[in-house]
């Protein structure tokens, strides 16, 4: 089952979060980088769908 926690970790992984580092807390910069990367991926998907 998908949870908010899972979604946050998925976005953080896109931003470069390394889970193996003894469960360090996810920082706002990593979340922001992940969010921007997700945004770019979604825009690319939209453009590819249009062509």
N, C-alpha and C positions, 0 to 999 in steps of 0.2 A: 504494500500500500504506500502511495506517495504521501509524504508529509511536508510541512513547511521546512523542517530541519533538513530533509533530503534536498529540497530545492535550493536552500541557502548553500549547502555544501557543494552542490553541482555547479552553481554559479561561481563559488569560490575556487573550485578546481579549474574552471575556465580562466580565472584570473591568476592562476599559478600557485594556489594553496597546496601545500604538501602535507597530506594527512599523516604520513608516517613520523612526523616530527613531534612525537609524544603528545598528540592531541592539543597542540597550541591553539589558542583562540583565533578565530577568523577576524582579520582586521578589515576596516572600512575600505582601505586602499585596494586590497585584494578583491573585495566584493565589487568595488567600482570598476576595476579592470575587467573582471568577469562579466559584469553587466554590459560594458561597452562591447566586449567580444561577442556576447550573445546578441546584442543589437545588430552588430555587423553581420553575423551569421543569418539573422532573420531577414535583413535587407537583401543580402545576397540571394537567399532563397526566393524572395519575392521577385527580384529581377530575373532570376533563372526561370521562374514560372511564367513570366510574361513573354519570354522569347520562344 
